Amino acid sequence: MKLPGPSNRRVFLVRSLKVLGAGALARNAVLDAVLTPRSARAAGPARTLVLVRLYGGNDGLNTIVPYGSGLYYDGRPTIAIPGGQVLPIDGSIGFHPALAPLKAHYDAGRLAVLQSVHYPNPDLSHFTSEAIWMTADPTRAETKGWIGRYLDTLAPPGDPDVRAVDVSYSLDQVFYGDHPNVFALPTLDGLEFPYDYYHSGEAPLVRDAFETISLEPRAPGSTAESLATGGYVLSRNVDLYAAIPDATTAAFPDSGLGRALREVARMATAASAGDIATGVYQVGIGGFDTHARQERGDSRHSDLLADLAGSLAAFQQEITARGLAGDTVVVLYSEFGRRVEENGSFGTDHGTSAPMLVLGAPVAGGVYGPDPDLADLDADDNLKFAVDFRQVYATLLARWLGADPVQVLGGTFTEIPFLP
């Protein structure tokens, strides 16, 4: 994958080395395998977790619609979803009509709706709330991500295998840890060694430098050790990812999310064959900061939900065809929900609690947690939460990833039975 300009290539190489020194791996994974493998590759992961991040703060009330509440229609005279269009779950709540593909999975028992999820003392800043969700720490003292801390438990420093992939140009904080092996890449296509545009002929020398550093004695914790370890992991793995077959059977939407989930399906297939050791992935879809024209005119929110549902339906179709459905769970999350009342721009402003969705054949489908109470708001006229998001994480860690939630989250949180 060629970067678009000479300055970008040079910046990328410098940033890659800095990220390697920090213990995470590459803002854009592009390296050929150059070092002699030091150990056998681990077996492919038994289970796959896919995180789907909804950037901007998804409006939960227009996703899982409380169409049985008059207060919902009172607060949203122009952007509320008409009751006759809602895909009912029961007499109180139902899916936005654009989520019909997900409603089909709900009806089949493969989708869990987790209601009223958030955290104590909510913050309405995108950046602060994002960090809280990614670190699983509402006190804001933690800097490492909850997935990064989980990855730290899988193998000691020096582990040669990539354990997670952020399908993006940059690495989210959710993956930060002491020694996680994580790739951040937007696509598997065209992976190559990063080189300076003006000195492309020197790429073999850079490869030789990584190999030399790798073989030389070095002090623990030194820059040389970080470069050697990180460079080795990159070099050892990038050819494996570049060689993953570009073959899928499902028709994925030609959208950023559709393309990202297609890449996840390709990698999950390779992992199931033992070709790579990745078990955790994240993809994202932006545009959910719907302060204006949310369901009026361009119907921004409806379009986003349609893309989300169509992309996830194609992903489920693909992993089912590959025999991976029983080993894959998908979790949707966003930094916060929106206020009950629409604003003067026919949109919604930053709010608090919202539903999370968990999709997959192993999921015990249904509704968990109480529906939002629109008559009992907090002092800022926002929805109160009833389910701590760390309960969701604890459930995923204990029941799906086989990890100790207390070790990763630093506390005990009641699990939710959306996984057996």
Secondary structure, DSSP 4 states (H G I P E B T S, - for coil): ---SSHHHHHHHHHHHHHHHHHTSB-SS------SPP-SPPPPPPS-EEEEEEETT---GGGTEE-TT-HHHHHH-TTTSPPTTTSEESSSS-EE-GGGHHHHHHHHTT-EEEEEEEE-SS----HHHHHHHHHHT-TTS---S-HHHHHHHTTS-TT--S--EEE-SSS--GGG--SS--EEE-S-STT------GGGGGGHHHHHHHHHHHHHS---TTSHHHHHHHHHHHHHHHHHHHHTS-----S---SSHHHHHHHHHHHHHHHHHTTS----EEEEEE------S-SSSSS-HHHHHHHHHHHHHHHHHHHHHHTT-GGGEEEEEEES--B-SS--TTSS--B-S-EEEEEESTTS--EEESPPP-TTSB-TTS-BPP-EEHHHHHHHHHHHTS---HHHHHSS-----TT--
